[in-house]
Structures are given as structure tokens and as C-alpha cells.
């Protein structure tokens, strides 16, 4: 395993640890999103972290309008919520924020999004978990 | 599993003792560094050397009937173990009979049950306590106010004719060389980052300046030795005699990067306003680099984490509904909101921090004995916590650019700014020079810059003033941080014209502005409340400039003290020499530069640190814009 992969796992571990600490302390991410004025969100990444985020938010008043995933064609929808390609955000941009769950890809996704829908706000899940 | 006290006892029985013909005994057994790995070890502080100078170890113990808790027993056990180590050192001295061994034997025997009797013996005790702290894995250890501590011994020995000034000068050089010898082991993040700081000079309650022969002798020792470590900090005030300032400037002009100047006229009142009693405030030293710390009474970890001011601005630009922000006032309010969220993350890091049980340090930290409490349980008189901050300069400049180009001249939208930053100014490189230029910038003596800077730092106070640690300590912060390169390495571009990965600005600096302007700016910043955790003006100066203007430069330092800088340090070196040393390090093996808050060999620095120094020197010499 190279250093960047090792760091990636470590980063994921710390983020998950903090997420769990938040939950144990009764701090849930819906409160974070509300405080930031994010009522409608999209989740980038329909993998493990994306689904965990969805599970935490699905019974709250934070509306998840869609997932964004590179495998949008394969996934199509999750529990009735559409999964779209990043390119399609331009037509579906009425969200308050796009939450990026692949922790190591945030900067790349920012760069891609700026060419597609520069006005769409974007946040890393890691930052939300850390700042809660 | 062994308890900490058992571990320390084993250490005192097992560590390898080395004595030689050096003037003093000092050794660290690297095979037996005590690492209990049970939590965070205290560091970045100065133990109370005075305790060991004024007492024999045995007299520090609790009487048996006063041992009312586990800590008291552990405290006494630590002293017993130290006495065993001292006995072993005595046996080794007697066996090896190195130069002057009989005197050394007496010094160590006295340490068990008598106060130090003379100047050399006092130095030996400081070295002994220092080596014990390193041996027990306390890193970044300060040396304290040595001119004050050693002065009674110096006066007594010289008055009795036992010592000449020359003897003392030689002893201080030996002392510094000994402290320097293990600098590679002692270094923390970078080679030279040892925290071995000697604090000289002080003020009294009326603002008189107090210094003595040792103040000057220490400065001269550092000047002559030309070693990066240990380093010195000279406390100054507006009554500092010209003789002392001349001595300091002479030392600084050698390029050794020391002394760092700390202005008592600004620092002491801030400590007092924060609640530190005047007598303690007058005794302040600093943590490893510049964070004020009450000598021997203060276990505050003053650089626990770093707040990056630019992080909040980047978050705002990336995360906010930018189209809803219609004025700079709105934008600034949103920035402060994001800053408060960032501070939540900082508070979380600080709040979770726990220290390892530490009866060894507790013996040499005032407050623990009286409270019968370990330093990790809040035994020290002061138990605060400090953070450093980075990128305030870049952030203020970026905010001023946004004000001008987005809200006043309306040449760009906030989304345009966001696009520029995410794309690292791709196709918009022509904007960079104008974003970096301008007369109203951090470091300039302009009301708008000063007001914006003060508004931001006062906001941090508002957000942190109610925070307390598990020990009841408060949070302080300052405007200097060592992380101006590391925090910027993977940080996106910023609207002060900085491209992705380029370093943030160093401390309080502006290499294009006149020295007096930077000092005026620094003096106008509000260091009140909890904002005194190190605020260093960092200057680049060419050797020729000082050579040709020595007296004027002393005048400048004197003027700057009166104007009211908090702290000031400088590199005296030319860009030409730095460039040559980078290209041909073998030709400049002993070239010393000032980095963060310490001095280091230029050859030992990572290339990005070399480049920052070269670029700053070039800007200072007006060779680049």
C-alpha cells in the first residue's frame, strides 16, 4: 500500500470516528445542514459513505433531491431517489449544496463541477463531520 | 504494566551514564528515552529550574505524614529515583575520574540535600534538570530566565574572587555548546526546532528595565558561537539601555537569527489584563518559539493546533449561495460565520486533548506540590491552552480584493472569483499581479487594513472566550504560526493572488513595505483579551543595510519598541548568499537562518523553506515585485 492510499484509509477512519462521536453526542448532520441554510441537498457518491449519509438524513426535514455518481447509468435510483451523472447537475441544480462523500476526491470534483455548474455550492462530508 | 513512577525508577537505575572531561556533566541515553505512550506528554514549556537551584532534592519531598494521596507518594518516589540516579552519576565520576571530577562529585552530592552553592554548580543543576526532562521525553524545553536565575550566584562568586567575567563567558559558551550537541535528536518538526530558548532581560513593576552582566554575556556567547541552538529571546521595554540594544543588534547582524525581541511594554499589560498577577506576568518566558508562558508555573500547551483563516474564506466561496450576497458587509458577515464554524472544529480538537500523568514534571512545576495534584490533573498554577493561526495576512488581502473588484468596481462576480480559485487562475493569470499589488495590504499602516484585521481577530476572541479545557484552562491565540508552508501545500488558490500550494505569508510581515510601516501596522493591532499567544513581526534585512546603518538600526529598534510591536525577529542575509547556498550547500555548511521561531542551518531545511527565504529576500531587496 503506498503512502497516499494509507493516508486515505486513515482519513476515512478519522472521519468515521468523528461521525460516530457526533452521533454518540446526539449531534446529527441534519442540524448542521439546517444551521448552514441547506434544506435541499444532493449527495455525491452512492458508495458506503454516501449511503450512510442518506440513512442519517432520510427521515429528517433535509430533502435529498438526488445522488450524483459516476455509475449513474448502472444505479439509476436508490430508494426512489434518482442517481444522476455530474454533467446533469447543470439541469438539476436547484439544490442548496452538493455534499461530496468520496473524501479524497473533493478537489477533483470541485474542478469538474466548476465547469458544469459553478454557482452550485459544494461541501465535503468530512468538513461537515468535523465542524459539527 | 508498569506505572509511570515505576518506569521512571527503572530509567534511573538503567540508563547509561556517560561522564567525560567536559566542563559539565550532561548526557542523554537515547536507548532509554522514557516513552510511556499513554497519552500526550507535556512539551513546549519551561520547568521550574529555580526549585532545583534553591533546594536540595530531599527537601522538596512531602513529609510522610503529609502524603495524603497517591500523587504525594508518586512525587516522593520520583525524588527518590532522582537521588538514585545522582548516586550512580557520583559512582561513575569516582570510577572514571574525568577532568575536575572532585568538583563535579561535590556538585552532584550537594544536589541531594543542599541548595546550589556557586555559579558553576548552578549551571550544572540547570543542565541536569534539562537532561532529565529530555530523557523523560518532554520535548521543546525552554531554559528560562537564565540571567535572572544565575545572577545571585554570579554576583556572589565574582565578589568573592572565585570567578572572573572571562571564566563566566567561557562557561556560558560551554553551556550553550552542550545544549546544542544533541540538536538533531532534540529537533521536532524541522532540524533546529528544539525549543531551547533562553530568556534574557526583564521589566519591573514600574517599567524599569532590569538586566545584568549575564544578559550581555549570554548575547555575546551566542554571537561568538554562531550556533543556531540554543536560541535567545531578549525582553525589552522603552527603558532598555542603548548598550543592551546595541549588543542585541550586533548579535542579530551576524545572521544567527537571535535574539528575538519581546516587548514587555505590550506583553506584560496583556498578561495582567488576562488575569495573571503582576509578579507572575513580570516573570514570563515563552513556549518553544514565542507564546508567552509563566516560567515554571505554567503547563499550558500553547500551540496545540492551528486555525487557518483562509479555510473559512475558501469554505464561504465554495459552499455559500454566492448570488445571495449583495454587499461586502454581507460577505464579511458570512466570512465571520464560516470562521465560527471553523473554530468549532478547532475547539473540538483542543477539547479532546488529554495529557499523560506526569509526576516527574510535577516535581519541577510550581503549584503541583501545593495543590497535591499532578500537572496532568491541573496541578500547575496555569493550565491554559493556546492555538496558533496562519494566513491572516492572505485572508485580509483577499477580502480587500473581493471588496474592490467584486463590490466596488464590479469587474467580477463572486462566481467568477470561485471559478478563478478552483481553476488555479487558469486563463486568468493576468489577474495575479494586480491581486498581489496595491497599497492597502496587510502590513501597511492603513486604517482600513488595521480595522479589518482587528475586527477578525476580535471575532475569534468572541468565539473562544467561553471555551474551557478539562482542566479549566482558557484558550489563547496569536497571529504567528509555523505552518505557513505546510498548511498551504495542498490548499487551493486564494484571492490574494496566491496559486494553489504556494506558501502563506510569514507571521506579521510585508517584505515590500518599509520596516517602520510594518512596525506601525503591528503596533496598531489589538493584542488584548486572549490574543497574545505570540505575535511576531518578521523582517528580512540585508547585512549591508545594518553595516552601513548600525546606529540608525539601533534607533529603529528603539523606536519600534516605543511604537509598540509585540515581538520582532529578523533574518539578516542577502538573497545572493541564500541563492548561492542553495546551489552549493557544501560551501555554506554553517549558514544560519531564522525559520518559524527558531534558527536553523540553511543546509538542513527542506527546499520549500529555502525558497520562501530566497523569495522574501529578493522582495526585500526589490529584485522581484
HADDOCK unambig.tbl for C-alpha pairs under 7 A between the chains (distance, minus, plus):
assign (segid A and resid 97 and name CA) (segid B and resid 319 and name CA) 6.85 0.50 0.50
assign (segid A and resid 110 and name CA) (segid B and resid 422 and name CA) 6.86 0.50 0.50
assign (segid A and resid 111 and name CA) (segid B and resid 422 and name CA) 5.82 0.50 0.50
assign (segid A and resid 111 and name CA) (segid B and resid 423 and name CA) 6.51 0.50 0.50
assign (segid A and resid 114 and name CA) (segid B and resid 419 and name CA) 6.17 0.50 0.50
assign (segid A and resid 118 and name CA) (segid B and resid 415 and name CA) 6.51 0.50 0.50
assign (segid A and resid 118 and name CA) (segid B and resid 419 and name CA) 6.68 0.50 0.50
assign (segid A and resid 119 and name CA) (segid B and resid 415 and name CA) 6.02 0.50 0.50
assign (segid A and resid 121 and name CA) (segid B and resid 318 and name CA) 5.57 0.50 0.50
assign (segid A and resid 121 and name CA) (segid B and resid 319 and name CA) 4.25 0.50 0.50
assign (segid A and resid 121 and name CA) (segid B and resid 320 and name CA) 5.56 0.50 0.50
assign (segid A and resid 121 and name CA) (segid B and resid 321 and name CA) 6.26 0.50 0.50
assign (segid A and resid 122 and name CA) (segid B and resid 318 and name CA) 5.70 0.50 0.50
assign (segid A and resid 122 and name CA) (segid B and resid 319 and name CA) 4.93 0.50 0.50
assign (segid A and resid 123 and name CA) (segid B and resid 319 and name CA) 5.79 0.50 0.50
assign (segid A and resid 130 and name CA) (segid B and resid 345 and name CA) 5.59 0.50 0.50
assign (segid A and resid 131 and name CA) (segid B and resid 341 and name CA) 5.90 0.50 0.50
assign (segid A and resid 131 and name CA) (segid B and resid 342 and name CA) 6.31 0.50 0.50
assign (segid A and resid 131 and name CA) (segid B and resid 344 and name CA) 5.64 0.50 0.50
assign (segid A and resid 131 and name CA) (segid B and resid 345 and name CA) 4.69 0.50 0.50
